[in-house]
Amino acid sequence: MALKCDNCEKGIMYGHNVSHSKRRTRKIFKPNLHKAKVVINGISKSMKLCTKCLRMVKTAMQASVIAKSAAQLAKSVDSNSIKTQVATEIPQA
């Protein structure tokens, strides 16, 4: 089992635990990986992603859903009626 992110290639890093007396012992830093299903070009694929990449994928998916819903709304309603709805909802001060 490889401990690498499938997106950014983040893997194991090595370092030291340093005590108060400055004594150094070896330490392994492992990435925080999660299994996730990602849709790429209409194909669902299972990937191991670090938490940073997982957050980027989620925000990208949310942005695409918002863009799709806005495009569908624009197609279903003409722009003049949207402007009148917005103008009536904004209180005049």
Secondary structure, 3 states (H helix, E strand, C coil): CCCCCCCCCCCCEEEEEECCCCCEEEEEECCCEEEEEEEECCEEEEEEEEHHHHHHHHHHHHHHHHHHHHHHHHHHCCHHHHHHHHHHHCCCC
